[in-house]
């Protein structure tokens, strides 16, 4: 099985405005997603939520600045690392991933094993 990253891009304002209820709903939705991954014959091997972009530090050409590099409506908020049969299977799994304030991106993990 190949590895794929499911990158979750959302508008952080939705969570900031929604309060504890939205966070609880998100947690429940991601719990359901984790169960669905196994039911669909794939496996989560890693992943996590990220702190808001206001906590980011960007580095470009040895210049360090507070905050994200780019101002965008949607920001990378978390990720899952999964094992799936192929890209089509990874896309099938990614379509299940909750992202109510944005969407997800699927990217193959580069095989650096040299084999």
DOKOLVO-675456 format. One record per residue: x, y, z of N, C-alpha, C in turn. Coordinates in nm, 3 decimals, padded with zeros to 5 digits, m for minus. Layout:
<nodes>
- nX; nY; nZ; caX; caY; caZ; cX; cY; cZ
- X; Y; Z; X; Y; Z; X; Y; Z
...
</nodes>
This chain:
<nodes>
- nX; nY; nZ; caX; caY; caZ; cX; cY; cZ
- 00.085; m00.117; 00.000; 00.000; 00.000; 00.000; 00.090; 00.125; 00.000
- 00.045; 00.225; m00.070; 00.118; 00.351; m00.080; 00.071; 00.448; 00.028
- 00.155; 00.547; 00.057; 00.118; 00.647; 00.156; 00.073; 00.776; 00.088
- m00.028; 00.838; 00.147; m00.084; 00.964; 00.097; m00.108; 01.057; 00.214
- m00.086; 01.184; 00.191; m00.120; 01.286; 00.290; m00.254; 01.347; 00.250
- m00.344; 01.356; 00.345; m00.468; 01.430; 00.327; m00.449; 01.560; 00.404
- m00.438; 01.669; 00.331; m00.413; 01.801; 00.391; m00.545; 01.875; 00.401
- m00.576; 01.925; 00.518; m00.705; 01.989; 00.545; m00.686; 02.140; 00.543
- m00.749; 02.206; 00.446; m00.742; 02.351; 00.434; m00.879; 02.409; 00.464
- m00.884; 02.499; 00.563; m01.012; 02.558; 00.599; m00.994; 02.705; 00.637
- m01.105; 02.774; 00.640; m01.109; 02.912; 00.687; m01.114; 02.906; 00.840
- m01.009; 02.951; 00.906; m01.001; 02.944; 01.052; m01.111; 03.023; 01.121
- m01.166; 03.122; 01.054; m01.270; 03.206; 01.114; m01.393; 03.125; 01.152
- m01.422; 03.019; 01.078; m01.537; 02.936; 01.110; m01.526; 02.875; 01.248
- m01.408; 02.831; 01.285; m01.387; 02.774; 01.418; m01.383; 02.883; 01.524
- m01.321; 02.995; 01.492; m01.311; 03.106; 01.588; m01.450; 03.160; 01.623
- m01.536; 03.170; 01.523; m01.671; 03.224; 01.545; m01.765; 03.120; 01.606
- m01.739; 02.993; 01.579; m01.832; 02.887; 01.618; m01.826; 02.848; 01.764
- m01.715; 02.872; 01.830; m01.703; 02.839; 01.971; m01.692; 02.691; 02.000
- m01.712; 02.654; 02.126; m01.693; 02.516; 02.170; m01.781; 02.415; 02.096
- m01.902; 02.455; 02.058; m01.991; 02.361; 01.986; m01.928; 02.315; 01.856
- m01.871; 02.409; 01.782; m01.810; 02.375; 01.653; m01.690; 02.283; 01.674
- m01.611; 02.310; 01.777; m01.496; 02.223; 01.806; m01.542; 02.083; 01.844
- m01.647; 02.073; 01.922; m01.700; 01.942; 01.960; m01.750; 01.867; 01.837
- m01.826; 01.936; 01.751; m01.876; 01.874; 01.628; m01.760; 01.828; 01.540
- m01.655; 01.910; 01.532; m01.539; 01.873; 01.450; m01.472; 01.748; 01.507
- m01.456; 01.743; 01.637; m01.395; 01.626; 01.700; m01.474; 01.499; 01.673
- m01.605; 01.510; 01.685; m01.692; 01.395; 01.658; m01.683; 01.353; 01.511
- m01.681; 01.451; 01.421; m01.673; 01.421; 01.277; m01.541; 01.353; 01.244
- m01.433; 01.398; 01.305; m01.303; 01.335; 01.277; m01.294; 01.196; 01.339
- m01.362; 01.175; 01.451; m01.370; 01.041; 01.508; m01.442; 00.946; 01.413
- m01.553; 00.993; 01.356; m01.626; 00.911; 01.257; m01.538; 00.884; 01.135
- m01.466; 00.987; 01.090; m01.378; 00.970; 00.974; m01.274; 00.861; 01.002
- m01.213; 00.865; 01.119; m01.111; 00.765; 01.153; m01.167; 00.624; 01.144
- m01.290; 00.606; 01.190; m01.354; 00.474; 01.182; m01.381; 00.436; 01.036
- m01.426; 00.532; 00.956; m01.457; 00.505; 00.816; m01.334; 00.465; 00.735
- m01.220; 00.520; 00.770; m01.097; 00.487; 00.696; m01.074; 00.336; 00.700
- m01.081; 00.278; 00.818; m01.062; 00.133; 00.831; m01.170; 00.054; 00.760
- m01.293; 00.103; 00.769; m01.405; 00.036; 00.703; m01.387; 00.034; 00.552
- m01.314; 00.131; 00.498; m01.290; 00.139; 00.354; m01.158; 00.075; 00.313
- m01.095; 00.000; 00.402; m00.976; m00.076; 00.367; m00.847; 00.003; 00.363
- m00.844; 00.118; 00.426; m00.721; 00.197; 00.434; m00.679; 00.206; 00.580
- m00.569; 00.275; 00.606; m00.516; 00.283; 00.742; m00.459; 00.422; 00.766
- m00.493; 00.483; 00.879; m00.431; 00.609; 00.920; m00.301; 00.573; 00.991
- m00.190; 00.630; 00.946; m00.061; 00.603; 01.009; m00.007; 00.724; 01.086
- m00.074; 00.837; 01.073; m00.031; 00.956; 01.146; m00.122; 01.072; 01.114
- m00.092; 01.184; 01.176; m00.168; 01.305; 01.150; m00.197; 01.381; 01.277
- m00.239; 01.505; 01.260; m00.272; 01.588; 01.375; m00.332; 01.719; 01.329
- m00.392; 01.790; 01.424; m00.440; 01.926; 01.400; m00.323; 02.022; 01.424
- m00.327; 02.136; 01.359; m00.224; 02.237; 01.376; m00.282; 02.357; 01.449
- m00.198; 02.427; 01.521; m00.238; 02.551; 01.586; m00.273; 02.653; 01.478
- m00.349; 02.759; 01.511; m00.386; 02.859; 01.411; m00.266; 02.926; 01.346
- m00.289; 02.984; 01.229; m00.179; 03.048; 01.155; m00.118; 03.164; 01.232
- m00.190; 03.221; 01.327; m00.133; 03.330; 01.407; m00.014; 03.284; 01.489
- 00.003; 03.153; 01.507; 00.116; 03.100; 01.582; 00.233; 03.062; 01.491
- 00.215; 03.076; 01.361; 00.317; 03.033; 01.265; 00.438; 03.127; 01.265
- 00.551; 03.070; 01.230; 00.672; 03.147; 01.204; 00.719; 03.107; 01.065
- 00.742; 03.205; 00.980; 00.784; 03.177; 00.842; 00.931; 03.212; 00.825
- 00.999; 03.133; 00.746; 01.141; 03.155; 00.718; 01.160; 03.153; 00.568
- 01.219; 03.258; 00.515; 01.245; 03.268; 00.373; 01.379; 03.337; 00.356
- 01.474; 03.269; 00.290; 01.608; 03.326; 00.270; 01.670; 03.372; 00.402
- 01.660; 03.291; 00.504; 01.714; 03.320; 00.638; 01.649; 03.438; 00.708
- 01.537; 03.488; 00.656; 01.463; 03.596; 00.722; 01.345; 03.532; 00.793
- 01.338; 03.555; 00.923; 01.235; 03.495; 01.008; 01.129; 03.600; 01.038
- 01.002; 03.567; 01.011; 00.892; 03.659; 01.041; 00.782; 03.585; 01.113
- 00.711; 03.657; 01.198; 00.596; 03.599; 01.267; 00.480; 03.589; 01.170
- 00.403; 03.481; 01.184; 00.285; 03.463; 01.101; 00.311; 03.379; 00.979
- 00.205; 03.347; 00.907; 00.219; 03.263; 00.788; 00.284; 03.340; 00.674
- 00.341; 03.267; 00.580; 00.406; 03.331; 00.465; 00.305; 03.402; 00.377
- 00.193; 03.338; 00.352; 00.093; 03.395; 00.261; m00.037; 03.422; 00.336
- m00.098; 03.532; 00.304; m00.231; 03.562; 00.358; m00.333; 03.498; 00.264
- m00.403; 03.398; 00.313; m00.503; 03.329; 00.233; m00.630; 03.312; 00.316
- m00.739; 03.289; 00.249; m00.866; 03.266; 00.319; m00.862; 03.131; 00.389
- m00.809; 03.031; 00.322; m00.802; 02.897; 00.380; m00.656; 02.866; 00.414
- m00.636; 02.806; 00.530; m00.502; 02.773; 00.576; m00.495; 02.625; 00.611
- m00.374; 02.571; 00.606; m00.352; 02.432; 00.645; m00.380; 02.420; 00.794
- m00.481; 02.342; 00.828; m00.522; 02.329; 00.967; m00.491; 02.194; 01.029
- m00.457; 02.098; 00.946; m00.426; 01.965; 00.997; m00.404; 01.869; 00.882
- m00.371; 01.747; 00.916; m00.340; 01.648; 00.813; m00.359; 01.507; 00.868
- m00.378; 01.416; 00.776; m00.376; 01.273; 00.804; m00.274; 01.211; 00.711
- m00.202; 01.114; 00.758; m00.115; 01.032; 00.675; m00.182; 00.895; 00.668
- m00.215; 00.851; 00.547; m00.287; 00.725; 00.531; m00.211; 00.630; 00.439
- m00.242; 00.504; 00.452; m00.198; 00.403; 00.356; m00.321; 00.362; 00.277
- m00.310; 00.367; 00.145; m00.420; 00.330; 00.056; m00.365; 00.251; m00.062
- m00.452; 00.178; m00.128; m00.408; 00.093; m00.241; m00.346; 00.175; m00.353
- m00.410; 00.287; m00.386; m00.364; 00.370; m00.496; m00.427; 00.509; m00.481
- m00.400; 00.598; m00.576; m00.452; 00.734; m00.566; m00.605; 00.736; m00.565
- m00.668; 00.654; m00.648; m00.815; 00.651; m00.650; m00.871; 00.613; m00.513
- m00.807; 00.517; m00.449; m00.850; 00.475; m00.316; m00.828; 00.589; m00.216
- m00.716; 00.657; m00.224; m00.687; 00.770; m00.134; m00.790; 00.882; m00.153
- m00.828; 00.908; m00.278; m00.929; 01.010; m00.305; m01.064; 00.970; m00.246
- m01.098; 00.842; m00.258; m01.222; 00.791; m00.199; m01.223; 00.818; m00.049
- m01.110; 00.793; 00.017; m01.098; 00.816; 00.160; m01.104; 00.966; 00.191
- m01.032; 01.046; 00.113; m01.026; 01.191; 00.138; m01.164; 01.257; 00.126
- m01.248; 01.204; 00.040; m01.383; 01.260; 00.026; m01.464; 01.248; 00.155
- m01.424; 01.156; 00.243; m01.492; 01.136; 00.371; m01.441; 01.230; 00.479
- m01.327; 01.293; 00.457; m01.262; 01.375; 00.559; m01.340; 01.504; 00.583
- m01.378; 01.530; 00.708; m01.455; 01.651; 00.736; m01.370; 01.778; 00.719
- m01.425; 01.875; 00.649; m01.362; 02.007; 00.631; m01.475; 02.106; 00.602
- m01.561; 02.133; 00.701; m01.680; 02.214; 00.675; m01.652; 02.358; 00.634
- m01.534; 02.409; 00.664; m01.502; 02.548; 00.630; m01.400; 02.556; 00.517
- m01.388; 02.449; 00.437; m01.291; 02.449; 00.328; m01.292; 02.318; 00.253
- m01.175; 02.259; 00.235; m01.164; 02.134; 00.161; m01.035; 02.064; 00.195
- m01.010; 01.956; 00.123; m00.889; 01.878; 00.147; m00.810; 01.861; 00.017
- m00.684; 01.830; 00.033; m00.594; 01.802; m00.079; m00.531; 01.667; m00.052
- m00.517; 01.584; m00.155; m00.452; 01.454; m00.142; m00.321; 01.460; m00.217
- m00.213; 01.419; m00.150; m00.081; 01.418; m00.216; m00.008; 01.289; m00.182
- 00.048; 01.223; m00.283; 00.128; 01.104; m00.256; 00.253; 01.144; m00.177
- 00.290; 01.057; m00.084; 00.415; 01.074; m00.011; 00.526; 01.018; m00.099
- 00.631; 01.096; m00.118; 00.741; 01.054; m00.203; 00.816; 00.936; m00.140
- 00.840; 00.833; m00.219; 00.913; 00.716; m00.173; 01.062; 00.750; m00.177
- 01.122; 00.764; m00.061; 01.264; 00.799; m00.052; 01.349; 00.679; m00.013
- 01.292; 00.558; m00.028; 01.363; 00.438; 00.015; 01.476; 00.400; m00.080
- 01.475; 00.454; m00.200; 01.582; 00.424; m00.295; 01.565; 00.292; m00.366
- 01.458; 00.222; m00.337; 01.439; 00.090; m00.397; 01.347; 00.098; m00.508
</nodes>
